[in-house]
Amino acid sequence: MEKYLVFVVGFPVFFWACAFPLIKISLEELTPVNLAILRLFLASIIFLGIVIWQKKRFSQFQKQDTIRLFLLGFIGISVYHLALNYGEQFISAGAASLIIATIPIFVVVLAFVFLSEHISWRIILGIAMALVGVILISLWGNPDASIEIGYILGALAVVLASFVGAAYTIAGKKLLKHYNPLSLTAYAFLLGNLGLIPFLSPSFFEQVLQMSLVTWGAVIFLACFPTVISYTLWYMALEVKQASELSVFLYATPVISTLLSTVFINEQITVFYVFGGFLVILGVYIVNRQRRKHIRLVKD
């Protein structure tokens, strides 16, 4: 499993990088709440189908974990998407990806407090170096880049999304002792998204019926790839890696976002993008090199 970690983590990072512009597109025809409901409803249908047709692949559901799984899904998934969608009404996709890149900072703190994970100075250095790279890319990655926060509430909403995203990683890490990654993700989605039912309104059905094919395509992609596939793969990676170590890979998200913009909409990049990307890669390398050394010492 560990030798395939680059792919297991790489797919979620890539798909999450694609999500920011797709959310922007979807918000042209859907409110933040309605987008979250539709995206997570479609994802829940997929998970329900998998549960029905692949029962043998799922860990035994334990009734005593019902509340914990509901809170994991509602706070870590539903609240995350509600806050992110709300924030992207007021701030740019670049600003949102930059703020979301603070997830590893929250993960390191929460992992130290709740999981008693050892955080060395080298890991802190790697995280700080990667964060500097993210800032350089997000602010000056291309000549037209701008981080404009129109409303402070929009920025604070994305900060909230970053925090609950980190909490989802930490809380899920503990539950992985009882459930395999697919089971944990499916149960969290199916239970947690029930919390969205009170947010349903007549406008949801009105907007869904009037959606264009472009928006449908964006929402279906968001439901399948950055949601179902990425959340499942993320917990698979958490089975073999520390949360604080794994979370540093999230710094690659804004790097990939900038690169995708360059390739598909012909945005130019600057020397800051190249230097920032180098810092991100170097930061990830330092964190993982330190972790591998620690594992060898323990085994010896």
C-alpha positions in Angstrom: 0.0 0.0 0.0 2.7 2.5 1.0 4.6 2.2 -2.3 1.5 3.3 -4.1 0.9 6.3 -1.7 1.9 8.9 -4.3 -1.1 7.8 -6.5 -3.5 7.3 -3.6 -2.8 10.8 -2.4 -2.2 12.3 -5.8 -5.6 11.7 -7.2 -7.5 13.5 -4.3 -5.1 16.4 -4.5 -5.6 16.7 -8.2 -9.4 16.4 -8.1 -9.6 18.9 -5.1 -7.6 21.3 -7.2 -10.2 21.0 -10.0 -13.0 21.7 -7.5 -12.3 25.4 -6.9 -13.1 26.6 -10.5 -16.0 24.1 -10.8 -17.6 25.5 -7.6 -17.3 29.0 -9.1 -19.1 27.8 -12.3 -21.8 26.0 -10.3 -22.5 29.1 -8.1 -23.6 31.0 -11.2 -26.8 29.0 -11.2 -27.0 27.5 -7.6 -26.9 29.1 -4.2 -24.1 27.9 -1.9 -26.6 25.8 0.2 -28.3 24.3 -2.9 -24.9 23.4 -4.5 -23.8 21.6 -1.3 -27.1 19.7 -1.0 -27.1 18.6 -4.7 -23.4 17.7 -4.7 -23.6 15.7 -1.5 -26.9 14.1 -2.3 -25.5 12.7 -5.6 -22.4 11.5 -3.7 -24.6 9.8 -1.1 -26.6 8.0 -3.8 -23.3 6.6 -5.2 -22.2 5.5 -1.7 -25.6 3.9 -1.0 -25.4 2.0 -4.3 -21.9 0.7 -3.3 -23.2 -0.3 0.1 -26.0 -2.3 -1.5 -24.0 -4.0 -4.2 -20.7 -4.5 -2.4 -21.8 -5.5 1.2 -18.9 -7.8 1.7 -16.4 -4.9 1.3 -17.9 -3.0 4.3 -17.0 -3.2 7.9 -19.7 -4.1 10.4 -21.6 -0.9 11.3 -21.5 -0.4 15.1 -24.6 1.3 16.5 -22.6 3.0 19.3 -20.7 4.9 16.7 -23.9 6.4 15.1 -23.5 9.9 16.7 -19.8 10.0 16.1 -20.3 9.1 12.4 -23.1 11.6 12.0 -20.9 14.4 13.5 -18.0 13.3 11.4 -20.0 13.5 8.2 -22.1 16.6 9.1 -19.3 18.8 10.5 -16.4 17.4 8.4 -18.2 17.2 5.1 -21.5 19.1 5.1 -20.4 22.1 7.1 -17.1 22.1 5.1 -18.9 22.4 1.8 -21.5 24.9 3.0 -18.7 27.2 4.3 -16.5 26.8 1.2 -19.4 27.5 -1.1 -20.5 30.5 0.9 -17.0 31.9 0.9 -16.4 31.5 -2.8 -19.3 33.9 -3.4 -17.2 36.7 -2.1 -13.5 35.7 -2.6 -11.6 34.5 -5.6 -10.9 30.8 -6.2 -7.2 31.7 -5.7 -7.9 33.2 -2.3 -10.0 30.2 -1.3 -7.4 27.7 -2.3 -4.8 29.6 -0.3 -6.9 29.7 2.8 -7.8 26.0 2.4 -4.1 25.3 2.2 -3.9 26.1 5.9 -5.5 22.7 6.7 -2.1 21.1 7.4 -1.5 23.8 10.1 -4.7 22.9 11.8 -4.0 19.1 11.3 -0.6 19.4 12.9 -2.0 21.1 16.0 -5.0 18.8 16.3 -2.9 15.7 15.7 -0.5 16.8 18.4 -3.4 17.4 20.9 -5.7 14.5 20.1 -3.5 11.8 18.5 -0.2 12.5 20.4 1.7 12.5 17.1 5.3 13.6 17.4 6.0 16.8 15.5 9.7 17.4 14.9 11.3 20.6 13.9 12.0 19.2 10.5 8.3 18.6 9.9 7.5 22.1 11.1 10.2 23.4 8.7 8.8 21.4 5.8 5.3 22.7 6.5 6.4 26.3 6.8 8.5 26.0 3.5 5.5 24.5 1.6 3.2 27.3 3.0 5.6 30.0 1.7 5.5 28.3 -1.7 1.7 28.3 -1.7 1.6 32.0 -0.8 4.1 32.8 -3.7 2.0 30.8 -6.2 -1.3 32.1 -5.1 -0.3 35.8 -5.0 2.1 36.0 -7.9 1.8 32.7 -9.7 0.7 34.4 -12.9 0.7 38.0 -14.1 -3.0 38.5 -13.6 -3.2 36.8 -10.2 -5.0 38.7 -7.5 -6.2 37.7 -4.1 -9.1 40.0 -3.4 -11.3 39.4 -0.4 -14.5 41.4 -0.9 -16.1 40.5 2.4 -14.4 39.4 5.5 -17.2 37.0 6.2 -16.3 35.1 3.0 -12.7 34.7 4.1 -13.8 33.6 7.6 -16.2 31.1 6.1 -13.3 29.5 4.2 -11.2 29.5 7.3 -14.0 27.6 9.0 -14.0 25.1 6.2 -10.2 24.7 6.6 -10.6 24.0 10.3 -13.4 21.5 10.0 -11.5 19.8 7.1 -8.6 19.3 9.5 -11.0 18.0 12.2 -12.4 15.5 9.7 -9.0 14.1 9.1 -8.2 13.8 12.8 -11.6 12.4 13.9 -11.6 10.0 10.9 -8.1 8.8 11.8 -9.4 7.5 15.1 -12.4 5.7 13.6 -10.2 3.9 11.1 -9.4 1.5 14.0 -12.9 0.1 13.6 -13.8 0.7 9.9 -12.0 0.3 6.6 -11.6 3.5 4.5 -14.6 2.8 2.2 -16.9 1.9 5.1 -15.9 5.0 7.1 -16.4 7.4 4.2 -19.7 5.9 3.1 -21.2 5.8 6.7 -20.0 9.4 7.4 -21.7 10.6 4.1 -24.9 8.7 4.5 -25.4 9.8 8.2 -23.9 13.2 8.1 -25.7 14.5 5.1 -29.0 13.9 6.8 -28.2 17.1 8.6 -28.7 18.9 5.3 -32.4 18.0 5.2 -33.5 21.1 7.2 -31.7 23.3 4.6 -34.0 22.1 1.8 -36.2 24.8 0.3 -38.4 25.4 -2.7 -35.6 27.2 -4.4 -33.6 24.0 -4.5 -36.0 22.3 -6.8 -36.5 25.4 -8.9 -32.8 25.9 -9.5 -32.1 22.2 -10.2 -34.9 22.1 -12.8 -33.4 25.2 -14.6 -29.7 24.1 -14.5 -27.7 24.1 -17.7 -25.8 21.1 -19.0 -22.5 22.8 -18.1 -23.6 23.2 -14.5 -24.9 19.6 -14.4 -21.5 18.4 -15.7 -19.7 20.5 -13.1 -21.8 19.2 -10.2 -21.7 15.6 -11.3 -17.9 15.8 -11.6 -17.7 17.4 -8.1 -19.9 14.6 -6.7 -17.9 11.8 -8.2 -14.3 12.7 -8.3 -13.4 15.4 -5.6 -16.0 13.8 -3.3 -16.7 10.0 -3.6 -13.3 9.0 -5.0 -11.1 11.5 -3.2 -12.6 11.2 0.3 -12.2 7.4 0.1 -8.6 7.5 -1.1 -7.8 10.1 1.5 -8.8 7.7 4.3 -6.9 4.9 2.6 -3.8 7.0 2.8 -4.5 7.8 6.5 -4.3 4.1 7.3 -0.6 4.0 6.6 0.5 7.6 7.3 0.4 10.1 10.1 -2.3 12.8 9.7 0.3 15.6 10.2 2.6 14.1 7.6 0.0 13.3 5.0 -1.7 16.7 5.2 1.3 18.5 3.8 0.4 17.0 0.4 -2.6 19.4 0.4 -0.2 22.2 -0.3 0.0 20.9 -3.9 -3.6 21.8 -4.5 -3.1 25.5 -5.4 0.0 24.5 -7.3 -2.0 22.2 -9.5 -4.8 24.8 -9.8 -2.5 27.4 -11.2 -1.0 24.8 -13.6 -4.4 23.7 -14.8 -5.3 27.4 -15.5 -2.1 27.8 -17.5 -2.8 24.8 -19.6 -6.6 25.1 -20.2 -7.2 28.9 -20.2 -3.7 30.0 -21.4 -2.8 31.9 -18.2 0.9 32.8 -18.0 3.0 31.9 -15.0 5.8 33.8 -13.4 9.2 33.0 -11.9 7.3 33.1 -8.5 5.3 30.1 -9.6 8.4 28.1 -10.5 10.1 29.1 -7.2 6.9 28.5 -5.2 6.4 25.1 -6.7 10.0 24.2 -5.9 9.4 25.2 -2.2 6.2 23.1 -2.1 8.0 20.0 -3.4 11.0 20.5 -1.2 8.7 20.9 1.9 6.9 17.7 1.1 10.2 15.9 0.6 11.6 17.1 4.0 8.5 16.0 5.9 8.5 12.6 4.3 12.2 12.1 4.6 12.0 12.9 8.3 9.1 10.5 8.8 10.9 7.6 7.0 14.0 8.2 9.1 11.9 8.1 12.2 10.3 4.7 11.1 13.8 3.2 10.4 15.0 4.2 13.9 12.0 2.7 15.6 12.4 -0.6 13.6 16.1 -0.7 14.4 
